[in-house]
Amino acid sequence: GGLDGVGGGARKQMCANVDQMMIVIAVRPPIPPLMLDSHIIAAVNGGIAPVILVNKCDLEPGPNDDPLPDLSVYQKLGYEVVRCSTKTLSGMDDLREALKDSTSILVGQSGVGKTSLVNALLPDKPDLRVSSLSNYSGLGAHTTTHAELHHIASGGELIDCAGFRDFGTWHFSHEEIQEGFEEVAKAALECKYKNCRHRSEPECSVQAAVKRGDIAESRLEAFHSLTVP
């Protein structure tokens, strides 16, 4: 699989031969709205398997912390969820297993502990072979980002994007965004109108699936937030 970047108003492939996108989230800092879904859209459209990596799982949410998204919704869709802590090392074996035999790209907002994860996975970092990847443009950003390819002793390769920010979805079509919501895309095949936006159109199979409980209401709300009415 590969990821498309944006440059000069045109999309271009920024990273090829990637199997997995490890989307790192944590109790702190709070997750921006739609961040998780935006990353999944980018991964799915690049032919890459999204994996949700919950770091800092040793932290107890405080009274001022926003709750994590309901990850059971994503697990029911078949997305892998890995929970770990670089402080207690809980779940690190699960993470190594998830990375094994794959080329994975590590993404997530600043402060979620990506550097700590890399350091925990590469305790002998100076002795490892580290391949420097060429600079490439971050998705939806105008700044160049440096990436390094780390060879993990337990198996697999990890692309760490230093300074990587976020995935924008403005350059994706309605159909491409829908592909990132696989349960919506599947139900949409039965809609009466091919160009149904799943809002107030008659005989909308997606709305019917939400009413039956087959599609989580939060997922349709996120889809609507990311698409033009």
Disulfide bonds with the S-S distance in Angstrom:
none
